[in-house]
Amino acid sequence: MDSATGASAAEIAFDSPFFRIYKDGRVDRFQGTDTVPPSLDPQTGVESKDVRLSSDPDLSVRLFLPRSSVDPARKLPLLVYVHGGAFCIESPSSPIYTRHLNAVASAAGVLAVGVHYRWAPEHVLPAAYEDAWAAVRWVAAHALGERGAEAEPWLRDRADFDRVFLAGDSAGANIAQHVAVRAGVEGLPGLRIVGVALVHPFFRNGEPVKLMELIFPSSSGATDPRMNPAYDPNLGRIAGQRAVVFVAEKDHLRERGRSYYEALKKSGWEGAVEIVETEGEGHVFHLLEPGCDKAAELVKKFASFLNQEDSGARQCL
């Protein structure tokens, strides 16, 4: 490679807090790429394993199974969780998400499925939406007995497919919300989705953001229902009977979460929605400072939502 070619390859085409794109197409990520292997977590008694669903596209999940259940044969509620990270970093294998899903699975006594979707900018949206939908359909195939000899034993033997929850944080909350609406519109045979939990959800307010234009070039912008569900005519058909939106007082996305809560209440949806706000904290503080008291309280409230009886659901105004 001559010096001119080398200099051209090193030229930066786009820079962001998460990644840098060079003119030769290379992408360097600055964070969110560390992983930890699946294991039996000694603190929570939750065991994890990785399962590859597809090689084309590259799609996998990490499962989290509490081993401390009094009755090891008891079916457990199923939580499908979509990680955050601006659609371009992190995974269920990241230290922060493995730790978080260990904690949630233990506190709530649920079998959790962490979805690892393809990252932007190499795979622009709607790739992540399609990956999450494919993962949920993979779960549903177990409920219908369609996997046969390829069935994942933890899902086949331990999952209660009549008590399924969709959840996520930040960009993952955006994706989980989209999957919940799609499930309500298209149906998802085999699964009974009970509720949806969105933690510090990311929804665009319509401001011009170069990063989002790169990640989602086909988006229609401020009124795209995937970025701003208030414009989604199908919002009132979202799957589930109850929903919770977690927001944080110092989070720059706080008002977006509140706006979503109000839009869902006005959508004609017949379910019950509540909003939970943490004072004095910022965006995804519970992932960044998992040992603090307020992080423990958030996990406790999340677990309470997952364990709440359907008849006890209420709407908080």
Phi, psi and omega in degrees: 000125179282169186296326181294316179295318179298319180295321180295319181296329183276352181292140183271128178266330181202139180232140177213170177295343186257323183204166176232134177250130177265160183295341177275003176099349179294149178234126174251126175261142184262348184197170171073023179247351180293146178225159173233147182288157174294151185194178169265113184282118184292336182282324185250344184074020180261131178257142180235157175209154179256140179227127177270126182267328185200147174260341179216094005283164180286108186220132179213169176224158168243126180263145181231115185238118176294129179260002184265009181299136178299319179248102184295348179266355183289136176288139183250143172306150185248126178247119173261116189242132180248121184287158175269192180124035175058026180067006189223356177217173178072169180192170175297342179273354177297148178306318184290325182277325174297316178298316182294315182287332169300315182294316181292315180300321179290312184294323184263346184065046182239156170270119185254142176241108178269121186271128176255098181269164179290143183273144162279156008271354179298326179232093186290157173300142019267023182306315181297322177298316181293323179295316180295320178296318178298321179295318179293322177293326175298317176298315181299326179298329176292320180296327181272358180072025185272350185277340178057228181293344180269006181297140175282120186302321181298320178289313183301318189263335190242343186276135172266101185284358174266358178225081184245137179236144173249135183205166176180171177235148176053238178298328178293327175294321175302312182294315180299321178297316179298317179296321180296319178293317180298321177296322178292326182277312186269340186085154179218076183307136179102335183243136171252103180280119183272317186203169181228131179237122181244120183253116179048055188294145175263119171222134182290146175265356180104357179290146180290121180231114184299323180300314181292327177295328178283319183288327185226067185296336181271001180293146178276000175097223190299333183255009177294122184296339178283334178261337180218087186299345177299337180264007182272114180294345180261007183304321181291354179257012181304140182290151177105163179256347180209157182214153174224139177241119176266132175229163179232139188305319184261013179279131178294346178261008185304312184291334177292321176295318178295319179296322178295316178304314180293319180296320180294321178298326185267001189279348185094358176298138185267003179278181180251130182237141176229160178234138182235121181247136175259123181282144170074010183237161182252193186299131180041042179302328184292336176277325183279329179228068186295341182274354183282158184298322183288331175293318177298323179292321178297315178298321179297316180291324176299312180298321178298320178298318181291331182266353184295135176290143183303322183292343182264004182295142181219163178253122180265125182259000000 
